[in-house]
Amino acid sequence: MKTAISIPDDLFEEAEQLARREGKSRSQVYQEALAEYLLRRARAAVTEAMDRVLDQVGTEADEWSAAAARRTLADVEW
């Protein structure tokens, strides 16, 4: 898929320098940058969803969970 985008001249030049330095095409640099950006956004969405769930159920451990965690930690070799 081909697309056209507008970016500031200084950002374009930095991308050009990176491509030359790493021996990559401009397209490859932009593809990798977009993939990394999307991955970071996906991780943020997961974190936000987990935060919403924790807000609903609370974060205090019940006594059974706390005791199980203590037993597990006691068996872990640090």
C-alpha atoms as a printed R data frame, in Angstrom:
   type eleno elety resid chain resno       x       y      z
1  ATOM     1    CA   MET     A     1   0.000   0.000  0.000
2  ATOM     2    CA   LYS     A     2   1.361   3.390 -0.915
3  ATOM     3    CA   THR     A     3   0.416   6.527  0.957
4  ATOM     4    CA   ALA     A     4   1.491  10.149  1.102
5  ATOM     5    CA   ILE     A     5   2.068  11.979  4.362
6  ATOM     6    CA   SER     A     6   3.356  15.395  5.364
7  ATOM     7    CA   ILE     A     7   6.020  15.701  8.044
8  ATOM     8    CA   PRO     A     8   8.231  18.563  9.176
9  ATOM     9    CA   ASP     A     9  11.531  18.941  7.314
10 ATOM    10    CA   ASP     A    10  13.647  18.319 10.410
11 ATOM    11    CA   LEU     A    11  11.828  15.042 11.176
12 ATOM    12    CA   PHE     A    12  12.248  13.950  7.560
13 ATOM    13    CA   GLU     A    13  15.962  14.682  7.720
14 ATOM    14    CA   GLU     A    14  16.368  12.729 10.959
15 ATOM    15    CA   ALA     A    15  14.601   9.763  9.382
16 ATOM    16    CA   GLU     A    16  16.839  10.017  6.320
17 ATOM    17    CA   GLN     A    17  19.957  10.024  8.505
18 ATOM    18    CA   LEU     A    18  18.689   7.032 10.475
19 ATOM    19    CA   ALA     A    19  17.952   5.114  7.282
20 ATOM    20    CA   ARG     A    20  21.460   5.795  5.928
21 ATOM    21    CA   ARG     A    21  23.111   4.949  9.246
22 ATOM    22    CA   GLU     A    22  21.241   1.630  9.550
23 ATOM    23    CA   GLY     A    23  21.375   0.758  5.845
24 ATOM    24    CA   LYS     A    24  17.590   0.717  5.522
25 ATOM    25    CA   SER     A    25  15.208   2.220  3.049
26 ATOM    26    CA   ARG     A    26  13.104   5.217  4.030
27 ATOM    27    CA   SER     A    27  10.000   3.054  3.685
28 ATOM    28    CA   GLN     A    28  11.405   0.470  6.071
29 ATOM    29    CA   VAL     A    29  12.195   3.128  8.682
30 ATOM    30    CA   TYR     A    30   8.654   4.513  8.445
31 ATOM    31    CA   GLN     A    31   7.123   1.019  8.573
32 ATOM    32    CA   GLU     A    32   9.099   0.125 11.696
33 ATOM    33    CA   ALA     A    33   8.246   3.439 13.346
34 ATOM    34    CA   LEU     A    34   4.523   3.014 12.691
35 ATOM    35    CA   ALA     A    35   4.556  -0.603 13.874
36 ATOM    36    CA   GLU     A    36   6.278   0.417 17.118
37 ATOM    37    CA   TYR     A    37   3.817   3.285 17.612
38 ATOM    38    CA   LEU     A    38   0.824   0.981 17.133
39 ATOM    39    CA   LEU     A    39   2.285  -1.615 19.498
40 ATOM    40    CA   ARG     A    40   2.787   1.007 22.210
41 ATOM    41    CA   ARG     A    41  -0.801   2.187 21.746
42 ATOM    42    CA   ALA     A    42  -2.079  -1.402 21.999
43 ATOM    43    CA   ARG     A    43  -0.152  -1.911 25.260
44 ATOM    44    CA   ALA     A    44  -1.588   1.329 26.627
45 ATOM    45    CA   ALA     A    45  -5.102   0.148 25.770
46 ATOM    46    CA   VAL     A    46  -4.521  -3.114 27.667
47 ATOM    47    CA   THR     A    47  -3.198  -1.206 30.682
48 ATOM    48    CA   GLU     A    48  -6.209   1.129 30.617
49 ATOM    49    CA   ALA     A    49  -8.592  -1.842 30.464
50 ATOM    50    CA   MET     A    50  -6.851  -3.519 33.396
51 ATOM    51    CA   ASP     A    51  -7.014  -0.280 35.382
52 ATOM    52    CA   ARG     A    52 -10.777  -0.055 34.739
53 ATOM    53    CA   VAL     A    53 -11.266  -3.618 35.986
54 ATOM    54    CA   LEU     A    54  -9.209  -2.939 39.103
55 ATOM    55    CA   ASP     A    55 -11.282   0.166 39.761
56 ATOM    56    CA   GLN     A    56 -14.410  -2.004 39.662
57 ATOM    57    CA   VAL     A    57 -13.194  -4.950 41.753
58 ATOM    58    CA   GLY     A    58 -10.777  -3.149 44.042
59 ATOM    59    CA   THR     A    59  -7.158  -3.919 44.811
60 ATOM    60    CA   GLU     A    60  -7.337  -5.206 48.375
61 ATOM    61    CA   ALA     A    61  -6.361  -8.852 48.695
62 ATOM    62    CA   ASP     A    62  -8.659 -11.126 50.619
63 ATOM    63    CA   GLU     A    63  -7.137 -13.103 53.499
64 ATOM    64    CA   TRP     A    64  -6.967 -16.358 51.508
65 ATOM    65    CA   SER     A    65  -5.064 -14.660 48.646
66 ATOM    66    CA   ALA     A    66  -2.728 -12.897 51.068
67 ATOM    67    CA   ALA     A    67  -1.942 -16.171 52.862
68 ATOM    68    CA   ALA     A    68  -1.351 -17.961 49.554
69 ATOM    69    CA   ALA     A    69   1.005 -15.200 48.443
70 ATOM    70    CA   ARG     A    70   2.942 -15.432 51.723
71 ATOM    71    CA   ARG     A    71   3.299 -19.216 51.346
72 ATOM    72    CA   THR     A    72   4.479 -18.831 47.761
73 ATOM    73    CA   LEU     A    73   7.003 -16.146 48.644
74 ATOM    74    CA   ALA     A    74   8.308 -18.235 51.538
75 ATOM    75    CA   ASP     A    75   9.148 -21.026 49.067
76 ATOM    76    CA   VAL     A    76  10.927 -18.733 46.594
77 ATOM    77    CA   GLU     A    77  14.707 -18.742 46.735
78 ATOM    78    CA   TRP     A    78  15.906 -15.149 46.534
